[in-house]
Amino acid sequence: MFFLLQNYRDLGPVGAPGFLIGLACGSVLLAWLYESASSSILIVAVWHGTYNLTSATAGANGTIAAIVSTGVMIIAVVVAWLCRRRGPTGDRQRS
């Protein structure tokens, strides 16, 4: 897609790492959402569609997209940290 869509080509070498970090954080959040919703694809699809609407459309340019994307990254880091602190059964691991 980086070669086909103008928006991706406009990222350039400086914007691409930020995009990849956002992509990784989004995948962590979607995986957590999928697991937390008893393997519900519907909730993941609704969330992803809402995210795209609020951050990737022409109407959500600039500040709104930046706030939503930053929020997703922060939530993903918190989810990853919380999941790491819990064991496979949901109990807290001892450090």
WOMO-V273018 format. One record per backbone hydrogen bond with DSSP energy under -0.5 kcal/mol. NH is the residue of the N-H (numbers start at 1). CO is the residue of the C=O. E is the energy in kcal/mol with one decimal. If there is no record, write none. Layout:
# WOMO-V273018
nh=(NH NH)
co=(CO CO)
e=(E E)
This chain:
# WOMO-V273018
nh=(5 9 10 11 11 12 12 15 16 17 18 19 20 21 22 23 24 25 26 27 28 29 30 31 32 33 34 35 36 37 38 39 40 41 44 45 46 47 48 49 50 51 52 53 54 55 56 60 61 64 66 67 68 69 70 71 72 73 74 75 76 77 78 79 80 81 82 83 84 85 86 87 90 93)
co=(1 5 6 7 8 8 9 11 12 13 14 15 16 17 18 19 20 21 22 23 24 25 26 27 28 29 30 31 32 33 35 34 34 39 40 41 42 43 44 45 46 47 48 49 50 51 52 57 58 61 62 63 64 65 66 67 68 69 70 71 72 73 74 75 76 77 78 79 80 81 82 91 87 85)
e=(-2.3 -2.0 -2.3 -0.5 -1.0 -0.7 -0.6 -1.7 -1.6 -0.6 -0.6 -2.1 -2.5 -2.3 -2.3 -2.4 -2.3 -2.4 -2.5 -2.0 -1.9 -2.3 -2.6 -2.3 -2.3 -2.6 -2.5 -2.4 -2.8 -1.6 -1.1 -2.1 -0.7 -0.7 -1.0 -2.9 -2.6 -2.3 -2.7 -2.5 -2.4 -2.8 -2.7 -2.1 -2.1 -1.5 -2.4 -1.0 -0.7 -0.7 -2.2 -2.7 -2.5 -2.5 -2.4 -2.4 -2.1 -2.0 -2.4 -2.7 -2.5 -2.0 -2.2 -2.9 -2.7 -2.3 -2.8 -2.8 -1.9 -1.5 -0.8 -4.3 -1.6 -3.4)
